[in-house]
Amino acid sequence: MSQVDIAEVSDFLASEISRRTGVPQSVLGPSTVLVDIGLQSLDAVMICGEIEDKYAIEVEPTMMFEYRTFGEVLQAVGELLATV
Amino acid sequence: MRQTNEQSAPRPGRSPALWRIDDGAAASAVLRDRSWTVIDLGSHIARLQAETGEDFSLLIAIARSSLIYQSGKDHLRTRRAIAKFFGISGVEQWRGVIEEEVRRAMDRLASSGAPDLVRDFVDPVFVACIGRIAGLRAGDERGVLDSIAATRELTEPLLPIRRLRAAQAGFQFLSDLLQPAGAFAFDDGPAPLRDVLAGSALPDGVSAEALTISLIVAAHTAAESLGLALAGILRRGSTAWRAAADLGWSDLELDSLFREHSSTLMLYRVADRDAQVMGCPVHSGDIAAIDVRSINAATALQPQRQLSFGEGAHRCPGAELARLIYRIAVPALAGRFPALQLDESGVRVERTTMVRSPVALPCTGTGLRRRSAKMWEIGDHDLARRIAADDTLFGPPDMTEHLRSLQAASGKDLSVAIRIARNAPFFLSGERHQAIRLLTLDVLGNNRLPAWTPFIDETVEQLLDALPSGGQADLIRDFCEPLFRAVTQRVLGLHPADPARFDAIAPKLQELLEPLLSLRNIVRLQGVCTELLDLTAVGQGQPRPDLPPSLLAKLIAQAPEGFDQDDCHALALVLYGASFNIAYTLGNALWRLAGIAPDRRVEFLEPSNAGWLDRDVLPNAASPRFIYRTARIDGEIGGVRFASGDTMQLHLDQVNAGRGAGHLALGHGLHRCLGASLARLLMRRALPAFVGRFPNFTLTSKPSWIPNSQTRALGSLAANLTTAPTLVQLQKAL
């Protein structure tokens, strides 16, 4: 997957996290710890569902907590996309 | 004994010769011969102090007071002063203290996110015990360890000034921590070394404080050796580790452990006169370097001849204390953490000329580890039991609420999934859970199930009759699964219209237990549940008048408020999904039985072998891998803080390892498995019946395991149901 696509995934992921948690997108950075901004189990399931629908890949919600930060989750999603 | 620097020129002006000794008899001769003495460190340091103007006063005091550097009458008098304190009955007084500190350190190990046997067990036990035994103020574990590291270098040859300076600072730190004499006079416990020495007759110039500190520093050798010994036992494998928890282990193993895992590598002695050792002439000033490791290795058949504690006048005075610490610490650790394993990739052992010292012994299988931002892994039995029993701090995941929120957020119809969740006891708390528990136990309780025993026996016999005696069978397909289906479907009251289709998709019910399912998987599983409910529509099937009413019949007849017929149906289906563990556990138990010699299988399962089910079968063969609990509020357990909503994943393979009674294979507390009695009854009837019919069965291929993250289950277990007697059986018959 190209750099441009990763930037687009990053935007999408950030907007979904921002929508679910109420934290402004501009505040989210690679080192933002998702639990610290209030991400809950329900949010994880919903955000992963949106990722699955948009990119036609399977993403387990546990991933949102196994990788702690926004940057780590983005990288994991990027790696999943690269295998499609 | 060999000379290593080839220096043999005659005196005067002769440099001392260095003799390397790797023979036990020669070492014994040197250590016992008064021609050889210890290095005179005090004079050396005093000269350095005079030359450099540095303050090495404490080092000089230590050299004067420490048994390591004393010789002659002073050494003898100092040894006499401490002999009672460090004798067998003297150290035995400290047993309670050592046991308490070992327990405390095990809690710390259990709660460590990245457990390490040095940092979280050996060092804390050492600092706490030696602090109390010697009389140090408690509270600065790191400071004590760093100071000991700096001070014990004093035994190394030819130290540079900067390290002598660090040693002086280290001794100063420990000296400042030493309590004034009499500070413990009002405690209940035994008087610490510091107080005992204050009232003893010590040689002139020997300070009680300096002697106490020198003994504290020297005692760290025991901690280093304990770390090496623990690593050594763990490397021998899980059988050796678990055996270390047995009573009587220590007396059999202690000498071997000290011999194989001594931290002391070399002992040095200096000849203070011309003499002979084993026929070799040595001159005054010659140095003997005794290779402890090589000599210990050569005494494998006589571990009591080892040199780990030295020999002769300078034999380690702390040997009995070290033995007591090992006797308490090793079995306690092996008993509490039977699944402990070293993480070899992180093991670090540092060496100097004189000693080797474990610096990092990372390990797994200790208890509590953060798995993700919202999940903790628990492998420690005590912690797991506390979590399972504590219904105030922890409860099952509230799946109903989660699914309702998900339905509202996604707009998808999850009504069937919600109905399943609100009738699944492992997702419920409070009154609804209590109502389900009472209703279910009215059929599945220990006092109700005997009415089903004839039916279970009849089914077992039918299946055994159908097995090809002397031929091949798949014990999962031909025995465990059909037995489970026939008994559980009848007991629960589920009568599938299309049994083949029902049996094909019903195992997917197990997936309901997986944490944090994706929306896609929830929708898929909801489809499976809908089809299973349709296949077992209420009213199907012919009840047998000779059997008690099924659970579903009873539920519908006695449903309390809040339970309609669909709820009752959902509950029966959920319990069927959970009951797959009966089939899986039975299969696992048969697999383990196959590993027991045929001649022992029957006696293994005999009623006289009381407790075989809980001691030998369930802790090892039960199929569930995990129990889940969700934190209801923020809290703390095992020394770590967790947040409300965090998931506790209890790892049953670690929690149950080496356990008999007290295992958590069937859960514990309010949420103990509702099918536990049925599972136990089936095991008790089916296993002896199978082994009674086919005592000599053998496996014909490696078993295949079902890929399932939540369950440990066999997909097939190919066996030869031979009827030929074994050689032992033939001999007995003759």
Chai-1 contact restraints between the chains, C-beta under 6 A:
chainA,res_idxA,chainB,res_idxB,connection_type,confidence,min_distance_angstrom,max_distance_angstrom,comment,restraint_id
A,V35,B,A373,contact,1.0,0.0,6.0,A-B,restraint_1
A,S41,B,L516,contact,1.0,0.0,6.0,A-B,restraint_2
A,L42,B,S405,contact,1.0,0.0,6.0,A-B,restraint_3
A,V45,B,L519,contact,1.0,0.0,6.0,A-B,restraint_4
A,M46,B,A409,contact,1.0,0.0,6.0,A-B,restraint_5
A,C48,B,S518,contact,1.0,0.0,6.0,A-B,restraint_6
A,G49,B,L519,contact,1.0,0.0,6.0,A-B,restraint_7
A,E60,B,S518,contact,1.0,0.0,6.0,A-B,restraint_8
A,P61,B,L516,contact,1.0,0.0,6.0,A-B,restraint_9
A,P61,B,S518,contact,1.0,0.0,6.0,A-B,restraint_10
A,T62,B,L516,contact,1.0,0.0,6.0,A-B,restraint_11
A,F65,B,S372,contact,1.0,0.0,6.0,A-B,restraint_12
A,F65,B,A373,contact,1.0,0.0,6.0,A-B,restraint_13
A,F65,B,K374,contact,1.0,0.0,6.0,A-B,restraint_14
A,E66,B,S372,contact,1.0,0.0,6.0,A-B,restraint_15
A,R68,B,A373,contact,1.0,0.0,6.0,A-B,restraint_16
